Amino acid sequence: MSRAVEVEIHIQVKPYDVDFAGVVSNVVYVRWLEDLRMAMTSSQHQLPLMALIKEGIAPAIIRTQVDYRRPIRLGDSVIGRMWFSKMDRRRATLKAEFLCDGQLAATASQDGVFIHLDSFRFAPMPQSWQDIYQISLQD
C-alpha cells in the first residue's frame, strides 16, 4: 500500500475529548484528522494551502469513514499517522491510523476534492499536489 507524503503527530488526549463513558468521543477523531491534514500540508512547501486559497480554490472533504478498534482514554499515549493512498486529477484519498500505546485503535479514510470558493464547483487537483504525490511514490 502506498503511503505518499506520510506524516505522524503525537496527540494528547484532553479532558474535553472524552465522553460520558470515559473514552474519546467519535467526533474527536474528525478533529484529529483535521490536525493530521494540516500537519501534512505544512510539512511540504509544495502543498501551498494558503496560496491556493488566495487564488480562490480550497480543499473540501466529501467523505469521512472511521473504524474504531479499541477505546482511547484520557491519559493514553496516541500517535496519529496520515498519508495519501490515491490521487487523480479530481480527487484524493487520505488514509489514517491512530495508535494507542502502540496498538491500532482506529483507522480512517477521507476523500477530498478542491472547489472554487466563488461558486463551490469542483476544481482540478492542483498540479503541485499531483507532482508531490508522484514524487513521493518514487521515494
C-alpha positions, 0 to 999 in steps of 0.5 A: 500500500502506498503511503505518499507524503506520510506524516505522524503527530503525537496527540494528547488526549484532553479532558474535553475529548472524552465522553460520558463513558470515559473514552474519546468521543467519535467526533474527536477523531474528525478533529484529529484528522483535521490536525493530521491534514494540516500537519501534512500540508505544512510539512511540504512547501509544495502543498501551498494551502494558503496560496491556493486559497488566495487564488480562490480554490480550497480543499473540501472533504466529501467523505469521512469513514472511521473504524474504531478498534479499541477505546482511547482514554484520557491519559493514553499515549496516541500517535496519529499517522496520515498519508495519501493512498490515491490521487487523480486529477479530481480527487484524493484519498487520505488514509489514517491510523491512530495508535494507542500505546502502540496498538491500532485503535482506529483507522480512517479514510477521507476523500477530498476534492478542491472547489472554487470558493466563488461558486463551490464547483469542483476544481482540478487537483492542483498540479503541485499536489499531483507532482508531490504525490508522484514524487513521493511514490518514487521515494 
